[in-house]
Protein backbone atom coordinates (compact mmCIF):
# COMPACT_ATOMS: atom_id res chain seq x y z
CA UNK A 1 0.00 0.00 0.00
CA UNK A 2 1.27 3.49 -0.78
CA UNK A 3 0.38 6.92 0.52
CA UNK A 4 -0.31 10.07 -1.51
CA UNK A 5 3.43 10.66 -1.85
CA UNK A 6 3.97 7.18 -3.30
CA UNK A 7 5.78 5.88 -0.22
CA UNK A 8 5.28 2.27 0.72
CA UNK A 9 4.33 1.05 4.20
CA UNK A 10 6.84 -1.79 3.97
CA UNK A 11 10.25 -1.40 2.38
CA UNK A 12 10.56 -4.26 -0.13
CA UNK A 13 14.35 -4.12 -0.04
CA UNK A 14 15.63 -5.30 3.36
CA UNK A 15 19.07 -3.99 4.15
CA UNK A 16 18.57 -0.82 2.14
CA UNK A 17 20.05 2.27 3.80
CA UNK A 18 17.60 3.58 6.38
CA UNK A 19 15.32 0.58 5.99
CA UNK A 20 13.63 -0.86 9.04
CA UNK A 21 13.25 -4.61 9.25
CA UNK A 22 9.68 -5.88 9.20
CA UNK A 23 8.94 -8.47 11.86
CA UNK A 24 5.42 -9.89 11.49
CA UNK A 25 5.60 -11.37 15.00
CA UNK A 26 5.88 -7.98 16.72
CA UNK A 27 2.79 -7.06 18.69
CA UNK A 28 2.28 -3.57 20.07
CA UNK A 29 -0.30 -1.71 22.13
CA UNK A 30 -0.64 2.00 22.75
CA UNK A 31 0.19 3.31 26.21
CA UNK A 32 -3.26 4.77 26.91
CA UNK A 33 -4.94 1.49 25.97
CA UNK A 34 -2.52 -0.53 28.05
CA UNK A 35 -3.09 1.58 31.17
CA UNK A 36 -6.83 0.87 30.97
CA UNK A 37 -6.47 -2.82 30.17
CA UNK A 38 -3.93 -3.37 32.94
CA UNK A 39 -6.20 -1.66 35.46
CA UNK A 40 -3.67 1.05 36.25
CA UNK A 41 -6.31 3.71 35.49
CA UNK A 42 -10.10 3.63 35.47
CA UNK A 43 -10.76 5.36 32.16
CA UNK A 44 -9.22 6.73 29.00
CA UNK A 45 -9.69 10.22 30.37
CA UNK A 46 -7.72 9.37 33.48
CA UNK A 47 -4.99 7.81 31.32
CA UNK A 48 -4.77 10.99 29.24
CA UNK A 49 -4.46 13.18 32.34
CA UNK A 50 -1.91 11.00 34.12
CA UNK A 51 0.26 10.64 31.02
CA UNK A 52 0.03 14.38 30.31
CA UNK A 53 0.96 15.21 33.89
CA UNK A 54 4.08 13.03 33.72
CA UNK A 55 2.80 10.48 36.25
CA UNK A 56 3.49 7.45 34.01
CA UNK A 57 6.84 5.82 33.37
CA UNK A 58 7.84 3.32 30.71
CA UNK A 59 10.98 1.35 31.48
CA UNK A 60 11.84 3.88 34.20
CA UNK A 61 11.49 6.98 32.00
CA UNK A 62 8.62 9.47 32.26
CA UNK A 63 6.42 9.16 29.18
CA UNK A 64 4.06 11.93 28.06
CA UNK A 65 2.93 10.45 24.73
CA UNK A 66 -0.43 8.71 25.08
CA UNK A 67 0.01 6.99 21.74
CA UNK A 68 3.46 5.60 22.61
CA UNK A 69 3.66 2.06 21.28
CA UNK A 70 4.58 -0.54 23.85
CA UNK A 71 6.02 -3.94 23.09
CA UNK A 72 6.44 -7.16 25.03
CA UNK A 73 8.64 -6.74 28.08
CA UNK A 74 8.08 -3.00 28.53
CA UNK A 75 7.46 -2.05 32.17
CA UNK A 76 4.80 0.60 32.79
CA UNK A 77 4.35 2.20 36.22
CA UNK A 78 1.75 4.50 37.77
CA UNK A 79 1.67 5.41 41.49
CA UNK A 80 4.25 2.75 42.32
CA UNK A 81 2.28 -0.05 40.67
CA UNK A 82 4.05 -1.72 37.77
CA UNK A 83 2.67 -3.75 34.90
CA UNK A 84 4.73 -5.69 32.38
CA UNK A 85 3.52 -5.76 28.78
CA UNK A 86 2.93 -9.37 27.75
CA UNK A 87 1.11 -9.70 24.46
CA UNK A 88 2.36 -13.14 23.45
CA UNK A 89 -0.08 -15.52 21.83
CA UNK A 90 0.43 -18.07 24.63
CA UNK A 91 -0.68 -15.59 27.27
CA UNK A 92 -3.57 -14.14 25.27
CA UNK A 93 -5.87 -17.02 26.15
CA UNK A 94 -4.93 -16.94 29.84
CA UNK A 95 -4.60 -13.19 30.33
CA UNK A 96 -7.03 -11.31 28.12
CA UNK A 97 -5.80 -7.89 29.24
CA UNK A 98 -2.22 -8.38 27.99
CA UNK A 99 -0.62 -7.33 31.26
CA UNK A 100 0.87 -8.80 34.35
CA UNK A 101 1.06 -6.55 37.38
CA UNK A 102 3.65 -6.69 40.10
Residue pairs with C-beta under 8 A, 6 or more apart in sequence:
1 8
1 9
2 8
2 9
3 9
10 22
11 19
11 20
11 22
13 19
14 21
14 22
26 71
27 71
27 72
27 87
27 88
28 69
28 70
28 71
28 87
29 37
29 69
29 70
29 85
29 87
29 98
30 66
30 67
30 68
30 69
30 70
31 47
31 51
31 56
31 58
31 63
31 65
31 66
31 67
31 68
31 69
31 70
31 76
32 44
32 47
32 48
32 51
32 66
32 67
34 70
34 76
34 83
34 85
34 98
34 99
35 41
35 47
35 50
35 51
35 56
35 76
35 78
36 42
36 43
36 44
36 47
37 97
37 98
37 99
38 76
38 83
38 97
38 98
38 99
38 101
39 83
39 97
39 99
39 101
40 76
40 78
40 79
40 81
40 83
40 101
41 47
41 50
41 78
47 66
48 66
50 56
50 78
51 63
51 64
51 65
51 66
52 64
52 66
54 62
54 64
55 78
55 79
56 62
56 63
56 76
56 77
56 78
57 63
57 76
57 77
57 78
58 68
58 70
58 74
58 75
58 76
59 74
59 75
60 75
70 76
70 85
71 85
71 87
72 85
72 86
72 87
72 88
73 84
73 85
73 86
74 84
74 85
75 82
75 83
75 84
75 85
76 82
76 83
76 84
76 85
77 83
81 101
81 102
82 101
82 102
83 99
83 100
83 101
83 102
84 99
84 100
84 101
84 102
85 98
85 99
86 95
86 98
86 99
86 100
87 98
91 98
92 98
